[in-house]
Amino acid sequence: MTKIKLIIKEREGDHFIFKPDKSFYESVKINQKRWGQIYRDEIDPTISELKAIASFFGIEVSQLI
């Protein structure tokens, strides 16, 4: 499981399931197709994408590396 998936699973709870929406994609500046590829570990995210994802989830970039 990728570190991104692990972070999302940690954030999810009984009453919250992460479903990316338009505001998420705009916030991280990653389109839906590319996010899916990153999430499924088909491609590696760029450093700027990692920074945006870390910022969105309120974590340090080092937690994603």
C-alpha positions as CSV (number, residue, x, y, z in Angstrom):
1,M,0.0,0.0,0.0
2,T,1.4,3.4,-0.9
3,K,2.1,6.1,1.7
4,I,-0.6,8.2,0.2
5,K,-3.2,5.4,0.6
6,L,-2.0,4.9,4.2
7,I,-2.4,8.6,5.0
8,I,-5.9,8.7,3.6
9,K,-6.9,5.5,5.5
10,E,-5.6,7.1,8.7
11,R,-7.7,10.2,8.1
12,E,-10.8,8.1,7.3
13,G,-13.1,7.1,10.2
14,D,-16.5,5.6,10.7
15,H,-18.2,8.8,9.5
16,F,-15.7,10.0,6.9
17,I,-14.7,8.4,3.7
18,F,-12.4,10.3,1.4
19,K,-13.8,10.9,-2.0
20,P,-11.9,13.4,-4.1
21,D,-14.1,16.2,-5.5
22,K,-13.6,19.2,-7.7
23,S,-12.2,21.3,-4.8
24,F,-9.6,18.6,-4.0
25,Y,-8.4,18.5,-7.6
26,E,-8.3,22.3,-7.8
27,S,-6.5,22.5,-4.5
28,V,-3.8,20.0,-5.4
29,K,-3.7,21.0,-9.1
30,I,-3.8,17.3,-10.2
31,N,-6.4,16.2,-12.6
32,Q,-8.7,13.2,-11.9
33,K,-6.8,10.8,-14.2
34,R,-3.4,11.6,-12.9
35,W,-4.6,11.4,-9.3
36,G,-6.0,7.9,-10.0
37,Q,-2.6,6.8,-11.4
38,I,-0.8,8.3,-8.4
39,Y,-3.2,6.7,-5.9
40,R,-2.9,3.3,-7.6
41,D,0.9,3.6,-7.6
42,E,1.1,3.4,-11.4
43,I,3.2,6.6,-11.6
44,D,5.3,8.6,-9.1
45,P,4.1,12.0,-8.1
46,T,6.3,15.0,-8.7
47,I,7.8,16.9,-5.7
48,S,5.3,19.8,-6.3
49,E,2.4,17.3,-6.3
50,L,3.7,15.7,-3.1
51,K,3.8,19.2,-1.5
52,A,0.3,19.9,-2.6
53,I,-1.1,16.6,-1.3
54,A,0.8,17.1,2.0
55,S,-0.6,20.6,2.3
56,F,-4.1,19.4,1.6
57,F,-4.0,16.7,4.3
58,G,-2.1,18.9,6.8
59,I,1.0,16.7,7.0
60,E,4.7,17.0,6.2
61,V,6.0,16.0,2.8
62,S,8.4,13.6,4.4
63,Q,5.5,11.5,5.5
64,L,4.7,10.8,1.9
65,I,8.3,9.9,0.9
